[in-house]
Amino acid sequence: MAAETSTEVPKTAKQFVLKEEVIIERKWLKLEETTYTDAFGKTRTWETVKRVGKKKSVSADGVAVIAVLQRTLHYDCIVLVKQFRPPINGYCLEFPAGLIEENETAESAALRELEEETGYKGEVVECTPALCLDPGVSNSTTHIVSVTINGDDAANTRPKQKLDDGGMSHSCAPGNRKVKCVCMFYLENVS
């Protein structure tokens, strides 16, 4: 009978990063090769994407806004934006989102991004702690901010986007209540 290989993690093994080497750096992102020790004490490498110029004064890199448009005699709607994303060579339907600016709170960044990308003005309901959305690839962190929009308010009846140069967003508000349920379940169970 062949000897069995133990897959048990040794109790003394500590995982940690030994070094990080920049492979290439551009305006917004850099690619690094991270050398670390695994749970068995073996040295390994990992390719990691990191943001350039991470700000010390902000709690996370960015925000994603789950905005619910509420209007009298209408179903509540989740507001999404349609954007062309070059890495996938296609369009994505996404929550409004963006980077937190220096000395800005996650809540104020969420309201700013919502107004820039959709034209809507909202009110923050809840904000998650900073979350890592893709830790296998990046060290980028995001707050998920829940916002309500009073669709009956005069400021929200004819919203106009305030996009900067190159912005290709289009706002839309699907009436599918299942989308709202999925988003609320996420906020209640993940945060």
Contacts in CASP RR format, 6 or more apart in sequence:
PFRMAT RR
TARGET T0000
AUTHOR 0000-0000-0000
METHOD contacts of the structure
MODEL  1
MAAETSTEVPKTAKQFVLKEEVIIERKWLKLEETTYTDAFGKTRTWETVK
RVGKKKSVSADGVAVIAVLQRTLHYDCIVLVKQFRPPINGYCLEFPAGLI
EENETAESAALRELEEETGYKGEVVECTPALCLDPGVSNSTTHIVSVTIN
GDDAANTRPKQKLDDGGMSHSCAPGNRKVKCVCMFYLENVS
9 39 0 8 1.000
9 40 0 8 1.000
10 39 0 8 1.000
10 40 0 8 1.000
10 41 0 8 1.000
13 37 0 8 1.000
13 38 0 8 1.000
13 39 0 8 1.000
13 40 0 8 1.000
13 41 0 8 1.000
14 37 0 8 1.000
15 36 0 8 1.000
15 37 0 8 1.000
15 38 0 8 1.000
15 39 0 8 1.000
15 41 0 8 1.000
16 36 0 8 1.000
16 37 0 8 1.000
17 34 0 8 1.000
17 35 0 8 1.000
17 36 0 8 1.000
18 35 0 8 1.000
18 36 0 8 1.000
18 37 0 8 1.000
18 43 0 8 1.000
19 34 0 8 1.000
19 35 0 8 1.000
20 32 0 8 1.000
20 33 0 8 1.000
20 34 0 8 1.000
20 35 0 8 1.000
20 48 0 8 1.000
21 32 0 8 1.000
21 33 0 8 1.000
21 34 0 8 1.000
21 35 0 8 1.000
22 30 0 8 1.000
22 31 0 8 1.000
22 32 0 8 1.000
23 30 0 8 1.000
23 31 0 8 1.000
23 32 0 8 1.000
23 33 0 8 1.000
23 47 0 8 1.000
24 30 0 8 1.000
24 31 0 8 1.000
25 31 0 8 1.000
25 52 0 8 1.000
26 52 0 8 1.000
27 52 0 8 1.000
28 51 0 8 1.000
28 52 0 8 1.000
29 49 0 8 1.000
29 50 0 8 1.000
29 51 0 8 1.000
29 52 0 8 1.000
30 49 0 8 1.000
30 50 0 8 1.000
30 51 0 8 1.000
30 52 0 8 1.000
31 47 0 8 1.000
31 48 0 8 1.000
31 49 0 8 1.000
32 47 0 8 1.000
32 48 0 8 1.000
32 49 0 8 1.000
32 50 0 8 1.000
33 45 0 8 1.000
33 46 0 8 1.000
33 47 0 8 1.000
33 48 0 8 1.000
34 45 0 8 1.000
34 46 0 8 1.000
34 47 0 8 1.000
34 48 0 8 1.000
35 43 0 8 1.000
35 44 0 8 1.000
35 45 0 8 1.000
36 43 0 8 1.000
36 44 0 8 1.000
36 45 0 8 1.000
36 46 0 8 1.000
37 43 0 8 1.000
37 44 0 8 1.000
38 44 0 8 1.000
48 137 0 8 1.000
48 138 0 8 1.000
48 139 0 8 1.000
49 137 0 8 1.000
49 138 0 8 1.000
49 139 0 8 1.000
49 140 0 8 1.000
50 138 0 8 1.000
50 139 0 8 1.000
50 140 0 8 1.000
51 61 0 8 1.000
51 138 0 8 1.000
51 139 0 8 1.000
51 140 0 8 1.000
54 61 0 8 1.000
55 100 0 8 1.000
55 102 0 8 1.000
57 102 0 8 1.000
57 103 0 8 1.000
58 100 0 8 1.000
58 101 0 8 1.000
58 102 0 8 1.000
58 103 0 8 1.000
58 104 0 8 1.000
58 106 0 8 1.000
59 100 0 8 1.000
59 105 0 8 1.000
59 106 0 8 1.000
59 130 0 8 1.000
59 143 0 8 1.000
60 100 0 8 1.000
60 106 0 8 1.000
60 130 0 8 1.000
60 131 0 8 1.000
60 141 0 8 1.000
60 142 0 8 1.000
60 143 0 8 1.000
61 99 0 8 1.000
61 100 0 8 1.000
61 140 0 8 1.000
61 141 0 8 1.000
61 142 0 8 1.000
62 97 0 8 1.000
62 98 0 8 1.000
62 99 0 8 1.000
62 100 0 8 1.000
62 106 0 8 1.000
62 109 0 8 1.000
62 140 0 8 1.000
62 141 0 8 1.000
62 142 0 8 1.000
62 143 0 8 1.000
63 97 0 8 1.000
63 98 0 8 1.000
63 100 0 8 1.000
63 106 0 8 1.000
63 109 0 8 1.000
63 110 0 8 1.000
63 113 0 8 1.000
63 142 0 8 1.000
63 143 0 8 1.000
63 144 0 8 1.000
63 145 0 8 1.000
64 94 0 8 1.000
64 95 0 8 1.000
64 96 0 8 1.000
64 97 0 8 1.000
64 98 0 8 1.000
64 142 0 8 1.000
64 143 0 8 1.000
64 144 0 8 1.000
64 145 0 8 1.000
65 95 0 8 1.000
65 96 0 8 1.000
65 97 0 8 1.000
65 110 0 8 1.000
65 113 0 8 1.000
65 114 0 8 1.000
65 145 0 8 1.000
65 147 0 8 1.000
66 78 0 8 1.000
66 95 0 8 1.000
66 144 0 8 1.000
66 145 0 8 1.000
66 146 0 8 1.000
66 147 0 8 1.000
66 183 0 8 1.000
66 187 0 8 1.000
67 78 0 8 1.000
67 79 0 8 1.000
67 95 0 8 1.000
67 96 0 8 1.000
67 114 0 8 1.000
67 118 0 8 1.000
67 120 0 8 1.000
67 122 0 8 1.000
67 147 0 8 1.000
67 148 0 8 1.000
67 149 0 8 1.000
68 76 0 8 1.000
68 77 0 8 1.000
68 78 0 8 1.000
68 79 0 8 1.000
68 146 0 8 1.000
68 147 0 8 1.000
68 148 0 8 1.000
68 149 0 8 1.000
68 180 0 8 1.000
69 76 0 8 1.000
69 77 0 8 1.000
69 78 0 8 1.000
69 79 0 8 1.000
69 120 0 8 1.000
69 149 0 8 1.000
69 151 0 8 1.000
69 156 0 8 1.000
69 173 0 8 1.000
70 76 0 8 1.000
70 148 0 8 1.000
70 149 0 8 1.000
70 150 0 8 1.000
70 151 0 8 1.000
71 151 0 8 1.000
71 152 0 8 1.000
72 152 0 8 1.000
75 175 0 8 1.000
75 177 0 8 1.000
76 175 0 8 1.000
76 177 0 8 1.000
76 180 0 8 1.000
77 173 0 8 1.000
77 174 0 8 1.000
77 175 0 8 1.000
77 180 0 8 1.000
78 173 0 8 1.000
78 174 0 8 1.000
78 175 0 8 1.000
78 176 0 8 1.000
78 179 0 8 1.000
78 180 0 8 1.000
78 183 0 8 1.000
79 96 0 8 1.000
79 114 0 8 1.000
79 118 0 8 1.000
79 120 0 8 1.000
79 149 0 8 1.000
79 171 0 8 1.000
79 172 0 8 1.000
79 173 0 8 1.000
80 93 0 8 1.000
80 94 0 8 1.000
80 95 0 8 1.000
80 96 0 8 1.000
80 171 0 8 1.000
80 172 0 8 1.000
80 173 0 8 1.000
80 174 0 8 1.000
81 93 0 8 1.000
81 94 0 8 1.000
81 95 0 8 1.000
81 96 0 8 1.000
81 117 0 8 1.000
81 118 0 8 1.000
81 169 0 8 1.000
81 170 0 8 1.000
81 171 0 8 1.000
81 172 0 8 1.000
82 91 0 8 1.000
82 92 0 8 1.000
82 93 0 8 1.000
82 94 0 8 1.000
82 169 0 8 1.000
82 170 0 8 1.000
82 172 0 8 1.000
83 91 0 8 1.000
83 92 0 8 1.000
83 94 0 8 1.000
83 167 0 8 1.000
83 168 0 8 1.000
83 169 0 8 1.000
84 90 0 8 1.000
84 91 0 8 1.000
84 168 0 8 1.000
85 91 0 8 1.000
85 92 0 8 1.000
93 172 0 8 1.000
96 113 0 8 1.000
96 114 0 8 1.000
96 117 0 8 1.000
96 118 0 8 1.000
96 169 0 8 1.000
96 171 0 8 1.000
97 113 0 8 1.000
97 117 0 8 1.000
97 142 0 8 1.000
98 109 0 8 1.000
98 113 0 8 1.000
99 109 0 8 1.000
100 106 0 8 1.000
100 109 0 8 1.000
100 143 0 8 1.000
101 109 0 8 1.000
104 112 0 8 1.000
106 127 0 8 1.000
106 143 0 8 1.000
106 145 0 8 1.000
107 124 0 8 1.000
107 127 0 8 1.000
107 145 0 8 1.000
110 124 0 8 1.000
110 127 0 8 1.000
110 143 0 8 1.000
110 145 0 8 1.000
110 147 0 8 1.000
111 121 0 8 1.000
111 122 0 8 1.000
111 124 0 8 1.000
111 147 0 8 1.000
114 120 0 8 1.000
114 121 0 8 1.000
114 122 0 8 1.000
114 147 0 8 1.000
114 149 0 8 1.000
115 121 0 8 1.000
115 122 0 8 1.000
115 162 0 8 1.000
116 161 0 8 1.000
116 162 0 8 1.000
116 163 0 8 1.000
116 164 0 8 1.000
117 161 0 8 1.000
117 163 0 8 1.000
117 169 0 8 1.000
117 171 0 8 1.000
118 159 0 8 1.000
118 161 0 8 1.000
118 169 0 8 1.000
118 171 0 8 1.000
119 159 0 8 1.000
119 160 0 8 1.000
119 161 0 8 1.000
119 162 0 8 1.000
119 171 0 8 1.000
120 149 0 8 1.000
120 151 0 8 1.000
120 156 0 8 1.000
120 159 0 8 1.000
120 171 0 8 1.000
121 149 0 8 1.000
121 153 0 8 1.000
121 155 0 8 1.000
121 156 0 8 1.000
122 147 0 8 1.000
122 148 0 8 1.000
122 149 0 8 1.000
122 150 0 8 1.000
122 156 0 8 1.000
123 147 0 8 1.000
123 148 0 8 1.000
123 149 0 8 1.000
123 150 0 8 1.000
124 145 0 8 1.000
124 146 0 8 1.000
124 147 0 8 1.000
125 146 0 8 1.000
125 147 0 8 1.000
125 148 0 8 1.000
126 145 0 8 1.000
126 146 0 8 1.000
126 187 0 8 1.000
126 191 0 8 1.000
127 143 0 8 1.000
127 144 0 8 1.000
127 145 0 8 1.000
127 146 0 8 1.000
128 143 0 8 1.000
128 144 0 8 1.000
128 145 0 8 1.000
128 187 0 8 1.000
128 190 0 8 1.000
128 191 0 8 1.000
129 143 0 8 1.000
129 191 0 8 1.000
130 141 0 8 1.000
130 142 0 8 1.000
130 143 0 8 1.000
131 141 0 8 1.000
131 142 0 8 1.000
131 143 0 8 1.000
131 144 0 8 1.000
131 190 0 8 1.000
131 191 0 8 1.000
132 138 0 8 1.000
132 139 0 8 1.000
132 140 0 8 1.000
132 141 0 8 1.000
133 140 0 8 1.000
133 141 0 8 1.000
133 142 0 8 1.000
134 140 0 8 1.000
144 186 0 8 1.000
144 187 0 8 1.000
144 191 0 8 1.000
146 187 0 8 1.000
149 156 0 8 1.000
150 156 0 8 1.000
151 157 0 8 1.000
159 171 0 8 1.000
161 169 0 8 1.000
161 171 0 8 1.000
163 169 0 8 1.000
END
